[in-house]
Amino acid sequence: MKKYECPCGYVYDHAEGDHENGVAPGTAFEDLPKDWVCPLCGAEQENFEEV
């Protein structure tokens, strides 16, 4: 699966998810809750780029 990077440098990796914000490992970026934002800077999902 793909990884997505925020302009601040945070990389969302589906294999890890985002445990601190309730996103289980294995959750694809496309399946993140609509209100999920970067845990480091608060950027919205449309600011992330595929890496």
Distance bins in CASP14 RR format, pairs under 12 A and 6 or more apart:
PFRMAT RR
TARGET T0000
AUTHOR 0000-0000-0000
RMODE 2
METHOD distances of the structure
MODEL  1
1 12 0 0 0 0 0 1 0 0 0 0 0
1 13 0 0 0 0 1 0 0 0 0 0 0
1 14 1 0 1 0 0 0 0 0 0 0 0
1 15 1 0 0 1 0 0 0 0 0 0 0
1 16 0 0 0 0 0 1 0 0 0 0 0
1 17 0 0 0 0 0 1 0 0 0 0 0
1 25 0 0 0 0 0 1 0 0 0 0 0
1 26 1 0 0 1 0 0 0 0 0 0 0
1 27 0 0 0 0 1 0 0 0 0 0 0
1 28 1 0 0 1 0 0 0 0 0 0 0
1 29 0 0 0 0 1 0 0 0 0 0 0
1 30 0 0 0 0 1 0 0 0 0 0 0
1 31 0 0 0 0 0 1 0 0 0 0 0
1 50 0 0 0 0 0 1 0 0 0 0 0
1 51 0 0 0 0 0 1 0 0 0 0 0
2 11 0 0 0 0 0 1 0 0 0 0 0
2 12 0 0 0 0 1 0 0 0 0 0 0
2 13 0 0 0 0 1 0 0 0 0 0 0
2 14 1 0 0 1 0 0 0 0 0 0 0
2 15 0 0 0 0 0 1 0 0 0 0 0
2 28 0 0 0 0 1 0 0 0 0 0 0
2 29 1 0 0 1 0 0 0 0 0 0 0
2 30 0 0 0 0 1 0 0 0 0 0 0
2 48 0 0 0 0 0 1 0 0 0 0 0
2 49 0 0 0 0 0 1 0 0 0 0 0
2 50 1 0 1 0 0 0 0 0 0 0 0
2 51 1 0 0 1 0 0 0 0 0 0 0
3 9 0 0 0 0 0 1 0 0 0 0 0
3 10 0 0 0 0 0 1 0 0 0 0 0
3 11 1 0 1 0 0 0 0 0 0 0 0
3 12 1 0 0 1 0 0 0 0 0 0 0
3 13 1 0 1 0 0 0 0 0 0 0 0
3 14 1 0 0 1 0 0 0 0 0 0 0
3 15 0 0 0 0 1 0 0 0 0 0 0
3 16 0 0 0 0 1 0 0 0 0 0 0
3 17 0 0 0 0 0 1 0 0 0 0 0
3 28 0 0 0 0 0 1 0 0 0 0 0
3 29 0 0 0 0 1 0 0 0 0 0 0
3 48 0 0 0 0 1 0 0 0 0 0 0
3 49 0 0 0 0 1 0 0 0 0 0 0
3 50 1 0 0 1 0 0 0 0 0 0 0
3 51 1 0 1 0 0 0 0 0 0 0 0
4 10 0 0 0 0 1 0 0 0 0 0 0
4 11 1 0 0 1 0 0 0 0 0 0 0
4 12 1 0 1 0 0 0 0 0 0 0 0
4 13 0 0 0 0 1 0 0 0 0 0 0
4 14 0 0 0 0 1 0 0 0 0 0 0
4 17 0 0 0 0 0 1 0 0 0 0 0
4 18 0 0 0 0 0 1 0 0 0 0 0
4 27 0 0 0 0 0 1 0 0 0 0 0
4 28 0 0 0 0 1 0 0 0 0 0 0
4 29 1 0 1 0 0 0 0 0 0 0 0
4 30 0 0 0 0 1 0 0 0 0 0 0
4 32 0 0 0 0 1 0 0 0 0 0 0
4 36 0 0 0 0 0 1 0 0 0 0 0
4 38 0 0 0 0 1 0 0 0 0 0 0
4 43 0 0 0 0 0 1 0 0 0 0 0
4 45 0 0 0 0 1 0 0 0 0 0 0
4 46 0 0 0 0 0 1 0 0 0 0 0
4 47 0 0 0 0 1 0 0 0 0 0 0
4 48 1 0 1 0 0 0 0 0 0 0 0
4 49 1 0 0 1 0 0 0 0 0 0 0
4 50 1 0 1 0 0 0 0 0 0 0 0
4 51 1 0 0 1 0 0 0 0 0 0 0
5 11 1 0 1 0 0 0 0 0 0 0 0
5 12 1 0 0 1 0 0 0 0 0 0 0
5 13 0 0 0 0 1 0 0 0 0 0 0
5 29 0 0 0 0 0 1 0 0 0 0 0
5 38 0 0 0 0 1 0 0 0 0 0 0
5 40 0 0 0 0 0 1 0 0 0 0 0
5 41 0 0 0 0 0 1 0 0 0 0 0
5 43 0 0 0 0 0 1 0 0 0 0 0
5 45 0 0 0 0 0 1 0 0 0 0 0
5 47 0 0 0 0 1 0 0 0 0 0 0
5 48 1 0 0 1 0 0 0 0 0 0 0
5 49 1 0 1 0 0 0 0 0 0 0 0
5 50 1 0 0 1 0 0 0 0 0 0 0
5 51 1 0 1 0 0 0 0 0 0 0 0
6 12 1 0 0 1 0 0 0 0 0 0 0
6 18 0 0 0 0 0 1 0 0 0 0 0
6 29 0 0 0 0 0 1 0 0 0 0 0
6 36 0 0 0 0 0 1 0 0 0 0 0
6 37 0 0 0 0 1 0 0 0 0 0 0
6 38 1 0 1 0 0 0 0 0 0 0 0
6 39 0 0 0 0 1 0 0 0 0 0 0
6 40 1 0 0 1 0 0 0 0 0 0 0
6 41 1 0 0 1 0 0 0 0 0 0 0
6 42 0 0 0 0 1 0 0 0 0 0 0
6 43 1 0 1 0 0 0 0 0 0 0 0
6 44 0 0 0 0 1 0 0 0 0 0 0
6 45 0 0 0 0 1 0 0 0 0 0 0
6 46 0 0 0 0 0 1 0 0 0 0 0
6 47 1 0 0 1 0 0 0 0 0 0 0
6 48 1 0 1 0 0 0 0 0 0 0 0
6 49 0 0 0 0 1 0 0 0 0 0 0
6 50 0 0 0 0 0 1 0 0 0 0 0
6 51 0 0 0 0 0 1 0 0 0 0 0
7 38 0 0 0 0 1 0 0 0 0 0 0
7 40 0 0 0 0 0 1 0 0 0 0 0
7 41 1 0 0 1 0 0 0 0 0 0 0
7 42 0 0 0 0 0 1 0 0 0 0 0
7 43 1 0 0 1 0 0 0 0 0 0 0
7 44 0 0 0 0 0 1 0 0 0 0 0
7 46 0 0 0 0 0 1 0 0 0 0 0
7 47 1 0 1 0 0 0 0 0 0 0 0
7 48 0 0 0 0 1 0 0 0 0 0 0
7 49 0 0 0 0 1 0 0 0 0 0 0
7 51 0 0 0 0 0 1 0 0 0 0 0
8 37 0 0 0 0 0 1 0 0 0 0 0
8 38 1 0 0 1 0 0 0 0 0 0 0
8 39 0 0 0 0 1 0 0 0 0 0 0
8 40 1 0 1 0 0 0 0 0 0 0 0
8 41 1 0 1 0 0 0 0 0 0 0 0
8 42 0 0 0 0 1 0 0 0 0 0 0
8 43 1 0 0 1 0 0 0 0 0 0 0
8 47 0 0 0 0 1 0 0 0 0 0 0
8 48 0 0 0 0 0 1 0 0 0 0 0
8 49 0 0 0 0 0 1 0 0 0 0 0
9 38 0 0 0 0 1 0 0 0 0 0 0
9 39 0 0 0 0 0 1 0 0 0 0 0
9 40 1 0 0 1 0 0 0 0 0 0 0
9 41 0 0 0 0 1 0 0 0 0 0 0
9 43 0 0 0 0 1 0 0 0 0 0 0
9 47 0 0 0 0 0 1 0 0 0 0 0
9 48 0 0 0 0 1 0 0 0 0 0 0
9 49 0 0 0 0 0 1 0 0 0 0 0
9 51 0 0 0 0 1 0 0 0 0 0 0
10 16 0 0 0 0 0 1 0 0 0 0 0
10 17 0 0 0 0 0 1 0 0 0 0 0
10 18 0 0 0 0 1 0 0 0 0 0 0
10 20 0 0 0 0 0 1 0 0 0 0 0
10 21 0 0 0 0 0 1 0 0 0 0 0
10 37 0 0 0 0 0 1 0 0 0 0 0
10 38 1 0 1 0 0 0 0 0 0 0 0
10 39 1 0 0 1 0 0 0 0 0 0 0
10 40 1 0 1 0 0 0 0 0 0 0 0
10 41 1 0 0 1 0 0 0 0 0 0 0
10 42 0 0 0 0 1 0 0 0 0 0 0
10 43 0 0 0 0 1 0 0 0 0 0 0
10 45 0 0 0 0 0 1 0 0 0 0 0
10 47 0 0 0 0 0 1 0 0 0 0 0
10 48 0 0 0 0 1 0 0 0 0 0 0
10 49 0 0 0 0 0 1 0 0 0 0 0
10 51 0 0 0 0 0 1 0 0 0 0 0
11 17 0 0 0 0 0 1 0 0 0 0 0
11 18 0 0 0 0 0 1 0 0 0 0 0
11 29 0 0 0 0 0 1 0 0 0 0 0
11 38 0 0 0 0 0 1 0 0 0 0 0
11 39 0 0 0 0 0 1 0 0 0 0 0
11 40 0 0 0 0 0 1 0 0 0 0 0
11 48 0 0 0 0 1 0 0 0 0 0 0
11 49 0 0 0 0 0 1 0 0 0 0 0
11 50 0 0 0 0 0 1 0 0 0 0 0
11 51 1 0 0 1 0 0 0 0 0 0 0
12 18 1 0 0 1 0 0 0 0 0 0 0
12 21 0 0 0 0 0 1 0 0 0 0 0
12 23 0 0 0 0 1 0 0 0 0 0 0
12 25 0 0 0 0 0 1 0 0 0 0 0
12 26 0 0 0 0 0 1 0 0 0 0 0
12 27 0 0 0 0 1 0 0 0 0 0 0
12 28 0 0 0 0 1 0 0 0 0 0 0
12 29 1 0 1 0 0 0 0 0 0 0 0
12 30 0 0 0 0 0 1 0 0 0 0 0
12 31 0 0 0 0 0 1 0 0 0 0 0
12 32 1 0 0 1 0 0 0 0 0 0 0
12 36 0 0 0 0 1 0 0 0 0 0 0
12 37 0 0 0 0 0 1 0 0 0 0 0
12 38 0 0 0 0 1 0 0 0 0 0 0
12 39 0 0 0 0 1 0 0 0 0 0 0
12 40 0 0 0 0 0 1 0 0 0 0 0
12 43 0 0 0 0 0 1 0 0 0 0 0
12 45 0 0 0 0 1 0 0 0 0 0 0
12 47 0 0 0 0 0 1 0 0 0 0 0
12 48 1 0 0 1 0 0 0 0 0 0 0
12 49 0 0 0 0 0 1 0 0 0 0 0
12 50 0 0 0 0 0 1 0 0 0 0 0
12 51 0 0 0 0 1 0 0 0 0 0 0
13 19 0 0 0 0 0 1 0 0 0 0 0
13 23 0 0 0 0 0 1 0 0 0 0 0
13 25 0 0 0 0 1 0 0 0 0 0 0
13 26 0 0 0 0 1 0 0 0 0 0 0
13 27 0 0 0 0 0 1 0 0 0 0 0
13 28 0 0 0 0 0 1 0 0 0 0 0
13 29 0 0 0 0 1 0 0 0 0 0 0
13 48 0 0 0 0 0 1 0 0 0 0 0
13 51 0 0 0 0 1 0 0 0 0 0 0
14 23 0 0 0 0 1 0 0 0 0 0 0
14 24 0 0 0 0 1 0 0 0 0 0 0
14 25 1 0 0 1 0 0 0 0 0 0 0
14 26 1 0 1 0 0 0 0 0 0 0 0
14 27 1 0 1 0 0 0 0 0 0 0 0
14 28 1 0 1 0 0 0 0 0 0 0 0
14 29 1 0 0 1 0 0 0 0 0 0 0
14 30 0 0 0 0 1 0 0 0 0 0 0
14 31 0 0 0 0 1 0 0 0 0 0 0
14 32 0 0 0 0 1 0 0 0 0 0 0
14 50 0 0 0 0 0 1 0 0 0 0 0
15 23 0 0 0 0 0 1 0 0 0 0 0
15 24 0 0 0 0 0 1 0 0 0 0 0
15 25 1 0 0 1 0 0 0 0 0 0 0
15 26 1 0 0 1 0 0 0 0 0 0 0
15 27 0 0 0 0 1 0 0 0 0 0 0
15 28 0 0 0 0 0 1 0 0 0 0 0
15 29 0 0 0 0 0 1 0 0 0 0 0
16 22 0 0 0 0 0 1 0 0 0 0 0
16 23 0 0 0 0 1 0 0 0 0 0 0
16 24 0 0 0 0 1 0 0 0 0 0 0
16 25 1 0 1 0 0 0 0 0 0 0 0
16 26 0 0 0 0 1 0 0 0 0 0 0
16 27 0 0 0 0 1 0 0 0 0 0 0
16 29 0 0 0 0 0 1 0 0 0 0 0
16 39 0 0 0 0 0 1 0 0 0 0 0
17 23 1 0 1 0 0 0 0 0 0 0 0
17 24 1 0 0 1 0 0 0 0 0 0 0
17 25 1 0 1 0 0 0 0 0 0 0 0
17 26 1 0 0 1 0 0 0 0 0 0 0
17 27 1 0 1 0 0 0 0 0 0 0 0
17 28 0 0 0 0 1 0 0 0 0 0 0
17 29 0 0 0 0 1 0 0 0 0 0 0
17 31 0 0 0 0 0 1 0 0 0 0 0
17 32 0 0 0 0 1 0 0 0 0 0 0
17 33 0 0 0 0 0 1 0 0 0 0 0
17 36 0 0 0 0 0 1 0 0 0 0 0
17 39 0 0 0 0 0 1 0 0 0 0 0
18 24 0 0 0 0 1 0 0 0 0 0 0
18 25 0 0 0 0 1 0 0 0 0 0 0
18 26 0 0 0 0 0 1 0 0 0 0 0
18 27 0 0 0 0 1 0 0 0 0 0 0
18 29 0 0 0 0 0 1 0 0 0 0 0
18 32 0 0 0 0 1 0 0 0 0 0 0
18 33 0 0 0 0 0 1 0 0 0 0 0
18 36 1 0 0 1 0 0 0 0 0 0 0
18 37 0 0 0 0 0 1 0 0 0 0 0
18 38 0 0 0 0 1 0 0 0 0 0 0
18 39 1 0 1 0 0 0 0 0 0 0 0
18 40 0 0 0 0 0 1 0 0 0 0 0
18 45 0 0 0 0 0 1 0 0 0 0 0
19 25 1 0 0 1 0 0 0 0 0 0 0
19 26 0 0 0 0 0 1 0 0 0 0 0
19 27 0 0 0 0 0 1 0 0 0 0 0
19 39 0 0 0 0 0 1 0 0 0 0 0
20 36 0 0 0 0 0 1 0 0 0 0 0
20 38 0 0 0 0 0 1 0 0 0 0 0
20 39 1 0 0 1 0 0 0 0 0 0 0
20 40 0 0 0 0 0 1 0 0 0 0 0
21 27 0 0 0 0 0 1 0 0 0 0 0
21 32 0 0 0 0 1 0 0 0 0 0 0
21 33 0 0 0 0 1 0 0 0 0 0 0
21 35 0 0 0 0 1 0 0 0 0 0 0
21 36 1 0 0 1 0 0 0 0 0 0 0
21 37 0 0 0 0 1 0 0 0 0 0 0
21 38 0 0 0 0 1 0 0 0 0 0 0
21 39 1 0 1 0 0 0 0 0 0 0 0
21 40 0 0 0 0 0 1 0 0 0 0 0
21 42 0 0 0 0 0 1 0 0 0 0 0
22 32 0 0 0 0 0 1 0 0 0 0 0
22 33 0 0 0 0 1 0 0 0 0 0 0
22 35 0 0 0 0 0 1 0 0 0 0 0
22 36 0 0 0 0 1 0 0 0 0 0 0
22 39 0 0 0 0 0 1 0 0 0 0 0
23 29 0 0 0 0 1 0 0 0 0 0 0
23 31 0 0 0 0 1 0 0 0 0 0 0
23 32 1 0 0 1 0 0 0 0 0 0 0
23 33 1 0 0 1 0 0 0 0 0 0 0
23 35 0 0 0 0 0 1 0 0 0 0 0
23 36 1 0 0 1 0 0 0 0 0 0 0
23 37 0 0 0 0 0 1 0 0 0 0 0
23 39 0 0 0 0 1 0 0 0 0 0 0
23 45 0 0 0 0 0 1 0 0 0 0 0
24 31 0 0 0 0 1 0 0 0 0 0 0
24 32 0 0 0 0 0 1 0 0 0 0 0
24 33 0 0 0 0 0 1 0 0 0 0 0
26 32 0 0 0 0 0 1 0 0 0 0 0
27 33 0 0 0 0 1 0 0 0 0 0 0
27 36 0 0 0 0 1 0 0 0 0 0 0
28 45 0 0 0 0 0 1 0 0 0 0 0
28 50 0 0 0 0 0 1 0 0 0 0 0
29 36 0 0 0 0 1 0 0 0 0 0 0
29 38 0 0 0 0 0 1 0 0 0 0 0
29 45 1 0 0 1 0 0 0 0 0 0 0
29 46 0 0 0 0 0 1 0 0 0 0 0
29 48 1 0 0 1 0 0 0 0 0 0 0
29 49 0 0 0 0 0 1 0 0 0 0 0
29 50 0 0 0 0 1 0 0 0 0 0 0
29 51 0 0 0 0 0 1 0 0 0 0 0
30 36 0 0 0 0 0 1 0 0 0 0 0
30 45 0 0 0 0 1 0 0 0 0 0 0
30 48 0 0 0 0 0 1 0 0 0 0 0
30 50 0 0 0 0 0 1 0 0 0 0 0
31 45 0 0 0 0 0 1 0 0 0 0 0
32 38 0 0 0 0 0 1 0 0 0 0 0
32 39 0 0 0 0 0 1 0 0 0 0 0
32 44 0 0 0 0 0 1 0 0 0 0 0
32 45 1 0 0 1 0 0 0 0 0 0 0
32 46 0 0 0 0 0 1 0 0 0 0 0
32 48 0 0 0 0 1 0 0 0 0 0 0
33 44 0 0 0 0 0 1 0 0 0 0 0
33 45 0 0 0 0 1 0 0 0 0 0 0
34 44 0 0 0 0 1 0 0 0 0 0 0
34 45 0 0 0 0 1 0 0 0 0 0 0
34 46 0 0 0 0 0 1 0 0 0 0 0
35 42 0 0 0 0 0 1 0 0 0 0 0
35 44 0 0 0 0 1 0 0 0 0 0 0
35 45 0 0 0 0 1 0 0 0 0 0 0
36 42 0 0 0 0 1 0 0 0 0 0 0
36 43 0 0 0 0 0 1 0 0 0 0 0
36 44 0 0 0 0 1 0 0 0 0 0 0
36 45 1 0 0 1 0 0 0 0 0 0 0
36 46 0 0 0 0 0 1 0 0 0 0 0
36 48 0 0 0 0 0 1 0 0 0 0 0
37 43 1 0 0 1 0 0 0 0 0 0 0
37 44 1 0 1 0 0 0 0 0 0 0 0
37 45 1 0 0 1 0 0 0 0 0 0 0
37 46 0 0 0 0 0 1 0 0 0 0 0
37 47 0 0 0 0 1 0 0 0 0 0 0
37 48 0 0 0 0 1 0 0 0 0 0 0
38 44 1 0 0 1 0 0 0 0 0 0 0
38 45 0 0 0 0 1 0 0 0 0 0 0
38 46 0 0 0 0 0 1 0 0 0 0 0
38 47 1 0 0 1 0 0 0 0 0 0 0
38 48 1 0 0 1 0 0 0 0 0 0 0
40 47 0 0 0 0 0 1 0 0 0 0 0
40 48 0 0 0 0 0 1 0 0 0 0 0
41 47 0 0 0 0 1 0 0 0 0 0 0
41 48 0 0 0 0 0 1 0 0 0 0 0
42 48 0 0 0 0 0 1 0 0 0 0 0
43 49 0 0 0 0 0 1 0 0 0 0 0
END
